[in-house]
């Protein structure tokens, strides 16, 4: 009989029946795998730049500071890959998919060069290539070199930052303070309009550090399933209370943006998670949802009326009509280069038309090749996340996989509602989720190979599945 002392790495040492020492994870804890902390540090800086630095501050044609951080991630991945000298477990399909998308971007750049566009479009094509390499770095570093404990830490920091944005959104909604322009980073150029405050139906639409309220609402919808997953697997006590408070902040901020996209994304995300929850979790979240809707109707009837009008006026409002009217113009430019497109980021709204549909925009700018490549990336990410949900014995890893698959699906739906790649916060969050989908799949598939000395913690969960 052993007193099972807990070691500094989160494992408990105990004796087997034969008297041999055996190390197992302490209850409620993720395993501690030996891995370089540089990946976690780079990705932490990345999410801080994405969420804390307003997207309208740029470094010229290069893009935003988060773009530069993505290039650093690519460099870090390349160095690690060269030093390791061997394949990384479980994320080959995802790696090839995102590389294929980068090849499509380079092909569209070549197509742009051949048609001798104006200088402004050529500069935007340059930015498109930089964007592709940056997102490649984020996906590869997250999927290949992020250990499970670091994955848990990164998701915790991400949800904390987005929860803080939710609190700031409430402040901006009630005070109409232009929070985005209160932040003035040095050495960066402000590319926004005079103000980043928007209104609808006489109400303020917060954007905080996002470029537009739609972008902010979509970001909240992307992160919401992850925030709920972390709350569901939290230990009892202050940890659970804190995580549910972050869920409340994010959930409250979505209707404040008065945006269809965020609500559609939220519905799409939960449609892919709720059916797979235990009945106990389902009832808990259902009670929260009913209470939230009731409180919203009672406390903000004008806000509820504005959101209701968004959906009852679909097909007749100017926003919907402009999207429909832009389709023939987009197809006209698509016919110029249907295979490789006219170049990523070159379909400028001030020179052509506003599409407000990223899937259509990708088709025009990168052609059929880029459109199919992006579909492959999204499909590979969804598949990897679902692998983690199906195969892991850790309830935390399973729920993270389920939540990331929901987040990726949210991106698929919301990309129909705005030009997502033109907005940093939403698009950079989506590509981070693509990389994290590879990380959770790698964690799940590595369990069987190292179960004796590096097993994953299994969080207690109801045995009955609904």
Secondary structure, DSSP 8 states (H G I E B T S, - for coil): -----B-TTSEEEEE-TTS-EEEEE-TT--------THHHHHHHHHHHHHHHS-TTEE-GGG--HHHHHHHHHHHHHHHHHHHH-S--TT-HHHHHHHHHHHHHHHHHHHHHHHTT--HHHHHHHHHHHHHHHHHHHHHHHHHHS--HHHHHHHHHHHHHHHHHHHHHHHHHHHH---HHHH---TT-EE-S-S---EEETTEEE--TTSSSHHHHHHHHHHHHHHHHHHHHT--TTHHHHHHHHHHHHHHHHHHHT--HHHHHHHHHHHHTTGGGSBHHHHHHHHHHHHHHHHHHHHH-HHHHHHHHHHHHTTTTSHHHHHHHHHHHHHHHHHTTSTTT-S-TT-S-TTTS-----HHHHHHHHHHHHHHHHHHHHHHHHHHHHHHHHHH-S-HHHHHHHHHHHHHHHHHHHHTTTS-GGGSHHHHHHHHHHHHHHHHHHHHHHHTTTSTTTS--------S-B-
